[in-house]
Amino acid sequence: MTAPVDPERPGRLIYLHGFRSSPQSFKARLMAARLQALGRGDDFFCPSLPVSPREAIAAILADLEPQPRDTLIGSSLGGFYATWLAEQCGCRAVLLNPAVHPAVGLASQVGEHSLYHGGGHFRFERHYLDELRALQVPAISRAQRYFLVAATGDEVLDWREMVAHYPGARQRIIQGSDHGLSDFADYQDEVLAFAGVDIVRKG
């Protein structure tokens, strides 16, 4: 079902999870709870993404139709998707330890994998690497619509590549931390403010 587009409604926040992750990820649940507390729970969306990058993008475009007033929040591989979608749809994007060149990084991950949350397995096919290459954004435009959150302690991805890939964007470089941003609660209100959310509950 396609999410209704109401021109009078404030922008939505669309969270895109990473490789082997799901809508049950720590950061997604934390953000959903925070927005609910702020009275914006109905504006939060976190779809379960297909393994195929091409199908993942197609599902987001068909089911959610990102608009310029929306904000994409992408973690790891989800950050890679958010970058492509921001360029195509004109919306803002928050990148949480984003994958910059996943076709390279995931080349060694072809095969069977288990999901981090809720059990289940999936197979990452070799041709998905070509689908990732087709989505690569060589250079971002309108850097002001991007907010990079990168941890120097990321044990999976190189934070320096992230910084280099988003020149001119707003950047929060966290000293230490980890790939999953286990201290994300310390930064989520900054993310929400960038997305245009009033973080002071009214009423």
Order of alpha helices (4+ residues) and beta strands (2+ residues): beta-alpha-beta-alpha-beta-alpha-beta-alpha-beta-beta-alpha-beta-alpha-beta-alpha
